């Protein structure tokens, strides 16, 4: 258990509204990631962060933004939610000390109506 | 571009039989390969990884994976399947050419172990 929490765990929202998902870690890891999981696609990287205020895009970043103002928190914002963003969102950290292993949060199920 | 392929959406195996979940990869340079498992309604857990060294990698819960450079494969195996092994399995490659720690997931293989 790498001390990763996600909030909220479930959310239903309407098309066009902004949504922010939070990932919180307790172990001071440098790398944090946001993925979405959809049937037939596995996990796809949305954005990742390699330090405070250092972020970069993944393969499915359109419609999403992120912020990392503190080491422990990585926020994912859907600027104007669409039905295609209905998904399960996972946050992950990369373990330290050269382990090259990712540890995942419990996920957030987002439904956009 | 780095990529992984999991050719089977689902694998069914009887309890007690050996299981194999297939993965092939495409990378430039040395591959960094991983297997993760997702149990129903839960997050993902690390199983094992290949970075360098022995081609047979042992991991959690009795799983192992065989790295085969000539066939560009990294199949997950277990000698005797348990019903509790039923889950979704992901093969992952690290995109080390990008200079950052980005990981690319396969589409997943659902393993069903039948009692």
Interface residues (C-beta under 8 A of the other chain):
Chain A: X31 X33 X35 X40 X41 X42 X43 X44 X45 X48 X50 X56 X58 X90 X92 X94 X100 X101 X102 X103 X104 X105 X106 X107
Chain B: X32 X34 X36 X42 X43 X44 X45 X46 X49 X51 X90 X94 X100 X101 X102 X103 X104 X105 X106 X107 X108
